[in-house]
Amino acid sequence: MQFRISPAAIIAATIATGLSFSASAHVTLEISEAITGSYYKATFTVPHGCDGAPTTKVRVQIPDGLTSIKPQPRSGWKLAVTKEKLAKPLDNGHGGKITEAIREVSWTGGPLPEDQFEEFKIQMKLPDAPNTTVYFPVVQECPKGGINRWIEIPEAGKSSQGLKLPAPGLKLKPKS
């Protein structure tokens, strides 16, 4: 007995596979490893909107220990930062002190349609913490209450594999 699959069935299966993949795709970092204590340009890729709706806001939380935060503006998006006063000032490496830190960067506007992707970039100085992973919780907002919260952080010593909504992670490698 010969089993034949029609070209229409192949096309339908391909489309269904692509749609299910895009629905499960999450916000990622373009480069997921960097040298501890170095400057790093984080490129966050937002792969789609929210359940058919376009993305109109992206918020990235900045973990403790990161300094010299400089977000890149995006055409068509309004850039904003949320700062927090530090309990203890940090040395800026140039003879001065850092008294406040950026805790969140957000871009509002767009919109980013469901069938397109966008990149949002932040330059930063990484902490001197080799063999650790720094996680960046990201919230993606869409009109009419659609929200994707890419905020899950694995327990210490565990992988983010299997998490439904993982926060993008950056592995800090030792200086060579």
C-alpha positions as a Python dict, from the first residue, in 0.01 Angstrom:
ca = {
    (1, 'M'): (0, 0, 0),
    (2, 'Q'): (136, 338, -98),
    (3, 'F'): (79, 640, 123),
    (4, 'R'): (55, 974, -56),
    (5, 'I'): (39, 1322, 90),
    (6, 'S'): (-109, 1593, -126),
    (7, 'P'): (85, 1917, -180),
    (8, 'A'): (-204, 2105, -13),
    (9, 'A'): (-165, 1890, 300),
    (10, 'I'): (210, 1960, 310),
    (11, 'I'): (150, 2334, 281),
    (12, 'A'): (-119, 2325, 552),
    (13, 'A'): (111, 2129, 786),
    (14, 'T'): (397, 2372, 722),
    (15, 'I'): (176, 2672, 798),
    (16, 'A'): (37, 2511, 1115),
    (17, 'T'): (389, 2429, 1236),
    (18, 'G'): (506, 2784, 1170),
    (19, 'L'): (208, 2933, 1350),
    (20, 'S'): (251, 2715, 1656),
    (21, 'F'): (621, 2800, 1667),
    (22, 'S'): (565, 3175, 1646),
    (23, 'A'): (304, 3161, 1920),
    (24, 'S'): (555, 2997, 2155),
    (25, 'A'): (855, 3213, 2059),
    (26, 'H'): (991, 3434, 2335),
    (27, 'V'): (1204, 3746, 2379),
    (28, 'T'): (1571, 3656, 2342),
    (29, 'L'): (1916, 3814, 2353),
    (30, 'E'): (2102, 3813, 2022),
    (31, 'I'): (2428, 3729, 2204),
    (32, 'S'): (2378, 3529, 2522),
    (33, 'E'): (2737, 3520, 2657),
    (34, 'A'): (2976, 3803, 2745),
    (35, 'I'): (3297, 3863, 2937),
    (36, 'T'): (3247, 3961, 3300),
    (37, 'G'): (3328, 4326, 3376),
    (38, 'S'): (3309, 4427, 3007),
    (39, 'Y'): (3083, 4662, 2816),
    (40, 'Y'): (2802, 4479, 2635),
    (41, 'K'): (2533, 4575, 2386),
    (42, 'A'): (2218, 4377, 2470),
    (43, 'T'): (1996, 4327, 2166),
    (44, 'F'): (1653, 4206, 2277),
    (45, 'T'): (1457, 4048, 1991),
    (46, 'V'): (1078, 4066, 2025),
    (47, 'P'): (955, 3808, 1772),
    (48, 'H'): (582, 3894, 1747),
    (49, 'G'): (282, 4070, 1896),
    (50, 'C'): (33, 3925, 2149),
    (51, 'D'): (-220, 3672, 2020),
    (52, 'G'): (-283, 3854, 1694),
    (53, 'A'): (-248, 4208, 1835),
    (54, 'P'): (52, 4434, 1769),
    (55, 'T'): (305, 4512, 2043),
    (56, 'T'): (286, 4874, 2160),
    (57, 'K'): (519, 4867, 2463),
    (58, 'V'): (831, 4676, 2566),
    (59, 'R'): (972, 4707, 2921),
    (60, 'V'): (1311, 4561, 3021),
    (61, 'Q'): (1404, 4535, 3390),
    (62, 'I'): (1770, 4606, 3464),
    (63, 'P'): (1922, 4370, 3723),
    (64, 'D'): (2138, 4491, 4012),
    (65, 'G'): (2509, 4531, 3942),
    (66, 'L'): (2478, 4667, 3588),
    (67, 'T'): (2599, 5023, 3532),
    (68, 'S'): (2646, 5275, 3249),
    (69, 'I'): (2304, 5187, 3106),
    (70, 'K'): (2246, 5355, 2769),
    (71, 'P'): (1932, 5254, 2577),
    (72, 'Q'): (1911, 5307, 2202),
    (73, 'P'): (1615, 5508, 2072),
    (74, 'R'): (1392, 5343, 1807),
    (75, 'S'): (1220, 5538, 1532),
    (76, 'G'): (845, 5544, 1603),
    (77, 'W'): (891, 5450, 1969),
    (78, 'K'): (911, 5676, 2278),
    (79, 'L'): (1201, 5584, 2507),
    (80, 'A'): (1174, 5616, 2887),
    (81, 'V'): (1387, 5508, 3185),
    (82, 'T'): (1296, 5451, 3548),
    (83, 'K'): (1572, 5537, 3797),
    (84, 'E'): (1627, 5446, 4160),
    (85, 'K'): (1851, 5615, 4417),
    (86, 'L'): (2120, 5376, 4541),
    (87, 'A'): (2155, 5312, 4914),
    (88, 'K'): (2533, 5307, 4872),
    (89, 'P'): (2706, 5502, 4590),
    (90, 'L'): (2922, 5306, 4345),
    (91, 'D'): (3258, 5404, 4195),
    (92, 'N'): (3209, 5499, 3830),
    (93, 'G'): (3567, 5402, 3737),
    (94, 'H'): (3653, 5761, 3643),
    (95, 'G'): (3695, 5919, 3987),
    (96, 'G'): (3327, 5990, 4042),
    (97, 'K'): (3035, 5823, 4214),
    (98, 'I'): (2715, 5667, 4080),
    (99, 'T'): (2427, 5764, 4309),
    (100, 'E'): (2132, 5630, 4110),
    (101, 'A'): (2072, 5338, 3878),
    (102, 'I'): (1840, 5274, 3588),
    (103, 'R'): (1603, 4994, 3690),
    (104, 'E'): (1381, 4978, 3382),
    (105, 'V'): (1396, 5083, 3018),
    (106, 'S'): (1077, 5105, 2813),
    (107, 'W'): (984, 5175, 2454),
    (108, 'T'): (622, 5278, 2379),
    (109, 'G'): (473, 5326, 2035),
    (110, 'G'): (541, 5123, 1728),
    (111, 'P'): (331, 4931, 1674),
    (112, 'L'): (506, 4600, 1610),
    (113, 'P'): (265, 4386, 1402),
    (114, 'E'): (210, 4021, 1491),
    (115, 'D'): (389, 3900, 1176),
    (116, 'Q'): (707, 4110, 1224),
    (117, 'F'): (992, 4130, 1475),
    (118, 'E'): (1181, 4420, 1630),
    (119, 'E'): (1510, 4466, 1815),
    (120, 'F'): (1554, 4687, 2120),
    (121, 'K'): (1910, 4766, 2233),
    (122, 'I'): (2077, 4869, 2559),
    (123, 'Q'): (2450, 4923, 2614),
    (124, 'M'): (2577, 4850, 2965),
    (125, 'K'): (2877, 4769, 3183),
    (126, 'L'): (2856, 4416, 3321),
    (127, 'P'): (2940, 4327, 3681),
    (128, 'D'): (3258, 4140, 3769),
    (129, 'A'): (3077, 3814, 3845),
    (130, 'P'): (3226, 3529, 3637),
    (131, 'N'): (3035, 3206, 3585),
    (132, 'T'): (2697, 3361, 3669),
    (133, 'T'): (2391, 3438, 3459),
    (134, 'V'): (2220, 3777, 3461),
    (135, 'Y'): (1847, 3770, 3378),
    (136, 'F'): (1648, 4054, 3220),
    (137, 'P'): (1272, 4022, 3283),
    (138, 'V'): (1084, 4166, 2985),
    (139, 'V'): (716, 4264, 2964),
    (140, 'Q'): (561, 4298, 2619),
    (141, 'E'): (231, 4490, 2610),
    (142, 'C'): (-36, 4502, 2341),
    (143, 'P'): (-362, 4698, 2312),
    (144, 'K'): (-677, 4566, 2477),
    (145, 'G'): (-485, 4417, 2772),
    (146, 'G'): (-267, 4167, 2587),
    (147, 'I'): (54, 4110, 2785),
    (148, 'N'): (340, 3862, 2751),
    (149, 'R'): (552, 3850, 3069),
    (150, 'W'): (892, 3699, 2987),
    (151, 'I'): (991, 3705, 3355),
    (152, 'E'): (1055, 3348, 3471),
    (153, 'I'): (1402, 3299, 3621),
    (154, 'P'): (1523, 2947, 3697),
    (155, 'E'): (1626, 2841, 4044),
    (156, 'A'): (1998, 2873, 4122),
    (157, 'G'): (2197, 2605, 3943),
    (158, 'K'): (1911, 2510, 3709),
    (159, 'S'): (1851, 2576, 3339),
    (160, 'S'): (1570, 2791, 3199),
    (161, 'Q'): (1482, 2500, 2970),
    (162, 'G'): (1120, 2404, 3024),
    (163, 'L'): (1010, 2742, 3159),
    (164, 'K'): (697, 2867, 2983),
    (165, 'L'): (787, 3239, 2990),
    (166, 'P'): (1167, 3258, 3045),
    (167, 'A'): (1344, 3588, 3101),
    (168, 'P'): (1637, 3638, 2860),
    (169, 'G'): (1962, 3534, 3030),
    (170, 'L'): (2323, 3646, 2977),
    (171, 'K'): (2603, 3412, 3088),
    (172, 'L'): (2905, 3598, 3224),
    (173, 'K'): (3229, 3428, 3123),
    (174, 'P'): (3560, 3480, 3308),
    (175, 'K'): (3822, 3716, 3166),
    (176, 'S'): (4084, 3519, 2974),
}
